[in-house]
Amino acid sequence: MGARSGRMRKLWLLLDLHDIELQARYICSEANEWADRLSRDKDLDDWRINKKWFKYAEEQWGEHSVDRFASEISAQLPRSYSAWHDPGYEGVESLAYDWRGEHNWVNPPWGLLDE
């Protein structure tokens, strides 16, 4: 079972537990510009290093404990921080957290490199 289907199952269990009925309906793009735009935006910073090179980095510098700039597409480690709220991550906006005591994997969005 994939991560998305697991989250959907949890959502349905939560809805059932609280006796909430959820109905999906189509809203045309013209009437829903904001959400439609979000779904069409491409995050050009959302990429990950090839697994072979990630393994090489771990062989050179040791195993990393947390992925500081992850997404569902780019996460290299079970412990991750994301730019978006998601129950599968330890937090959002990793720059706001204390990084001490961790062996951090850092592959930030290139747009953040000047911050």
C-alpha positions as CSV (number, residue, x, y, z in Angstrom):
1,M,0.0,0.0,0.0
2,G,1.4,3.4,-1.0
3,A,1.7,6.4,1.3
4,R,-1.3,8.1,-0.3
5,S,-3.6,5.2,0.0
6,G,-2.6,4.8,3.6
7,R,-3.5,8.4,4.3
8,M,-6.8,8.0,2.5
9,R,-7.7,5.0,4.6
10,K,-6.9,7.0,7.8
11,L,-9.1,9.9,6.5
12,W,-12.0,7.6,5.9
13,L,-11.6,6.0,9.3
14,L,-11.6,9.4,10.9
15,L,-14.6,10.5,9.0
16,D,-16.5,7.3,9.9
17,L,-15.5,7.6,13.6
18,H,-17.0,11.1,13.8
19,D,-20.0,10.3,11.6
20,I,-19.0,12.8,8.9
21,E,-20.2,12.4,5.4
22,L,-17.8,13.7,2.7
23,Q,-19.0,14.3,-0.8
24,A,-16.7,15.3,-3.7
25,R,-18.0,17.5,-6.4
26,Y,-16.6,19.0,-9.6
27,I,-16.0,22.8,-9.7
28,C,-15.0,24.2,-13.0
29,S,-11.6,25.9,-13.3
30,E,-13.2,29.3,-13.9
31,A,-15.1,29.2,-10.6
32,N,-12.1,27.8,-8.7
33,E,-9.1,29.7,-9.9
34,W,-7.0,29.6,-6.7
35,A,-7.2,25.8,-6.2
36,D,-6.9,25.1,-9.9
37,R,-3.7,27.2,-10.1
38,L,-2.2,25.4,-7.2
39,S,-2.8,22.0,-8.8
40,R,-1.2,23.2,-12.0
41,D,1.9,24.9,-10.5
42,K,5.1,22.9,-11.1
43,D,7.6,23.0,-8.3
44,L,10.9,23.1,-10.2
45,D,12.8,22.8,-6.9
46,D,11.2,19.4,-6.1
47,W,13.8,16.9,-7.2
48,R,16.1,14.4,-5.5
49,I,19.6,13.2,-5.9
50,N,19.9,9.7,-7.5
51,K,19.7,6.9,-4.9
52,K,23.2,5.8,-6.0
53,W,24.7,9.2,-5.2
54,F,22.8,9.4,-1.9
55,K,24.2,6.0,-0.9
56,Y,27.7,7.2,-1.9
57,A,27.3,10.4,0.3
58,E,26.2,8.2,3.3
59,E,29.3,5.9,2.7
60,Q,31.5,9.0,2.7
61,W,30.0,10.9,5.6
62,G,27.9,8.4,7.5
63,E,24.2,7.7,7.7
64,H,22.0,10.8,7.9
65,S,19.3,11.0,10.6
66,V,16.9,13.4,9.0
67,D,16.0,14.8,5.5
68,R,15.6,18.6,6.1
69,F,14.0,19.5,2.7
70,A,11.8,16.6,1.6
71,S,8.6,16.1,-0.3
72,E,6.7,12.9,-1.2
73,I,8.8,12.9,-4.4
74,S,12.2,13.7,-2.9
75,A,12.4,12.2,0.6
76,Q,15.5,10.1,1.1
77,L,14.9,9.2,4.8
78,P,12.0,8.1,7.0
79,R,12.5,11.2,9.2
80,S,11.8,14.3,7.1
81,Y,10.7,17.9,7.1
82,S,8.6,19.4,4.3
83,A,7.5,22.7,2.9
84,W,3.9,21.6,3.2
85,H,1.8,20.3,6.1
86,D,1.6,16.6,5.9
87,P,1.1,14.0,8.8
88,G,4.0,11.9,7.4
89,Y,6.6,14.6,8.2
90,E,8.1,15.7,11.5
91,G,7.6,19.4,10.8
92,V,7.2,22.1,8.2
93,E,9.8,24.8,7.3
94,S,12.9,23.0,8.6
95,L,14.8,26.3,8.9
96,A,12.6,27.1,12.0
97,Y,13.9,24.0,13.9
98,D,17.1,23.3,15.8
99,W,19.3,21.1,13.7
100,R,21.9,20.4,16.4
101,G,22.4,16.7,17.4
102,E,21.3,15.4,14.0
103,H,23.2,14.2,11.0
104,N,21.2,16.3,8.5
105,W,20.7,15.5,4.8
106,V,20.3,18.8,3.1
107,N,19.2,19.1,-0.5
108,P,17.3,22.4,-0.3
109,P,15.3,24.1,-3.0
110,W,17.8,26.0,-4.9
111,G,15.7,29.2,-4.5
112,L,16.5,29.1,-0.8
113,L,20.3,29.1,-1.2
114,D,20.6,32.8,-1.1
115,E,18.6,33.1,2.2
